[in-house]
Amino acid sequence: MELLDGYYDSKKKYEVKNVFTNTIVNDKLDFHDLCEDFLKCS
């Protein structure tokens, strides 16, 4: 998650794109935070 969100190195943030709609999935959210919330619930 840190590689996608750029937590470790703010210069590296990757875009996860929906190939059908061409929208960027992680544009306004951080997967790192979603993963943390999910793990707290499980």
Rosetta blueprint (number, residue, H / E / L):
1 M L
2 E H
3 L H
4 L H
5 D H
6 G L
7 Y L
8 Y L
9 D L
10 S L
11 K L
12 K L
13 K L
14 Y L
15 E L
16 V L
17 K E
18 N L
19 V L
20 F L
21 T L
22 N L
23 T L
24 I E
25 V L
26 N L
27 D L
28 K L
29 L L
30 D L
31 F H
32 H H
33 D H
34 L H
35 C H
36 E H
37 D H
38 F H
39 L H
40 K H
41 C H
42 S L
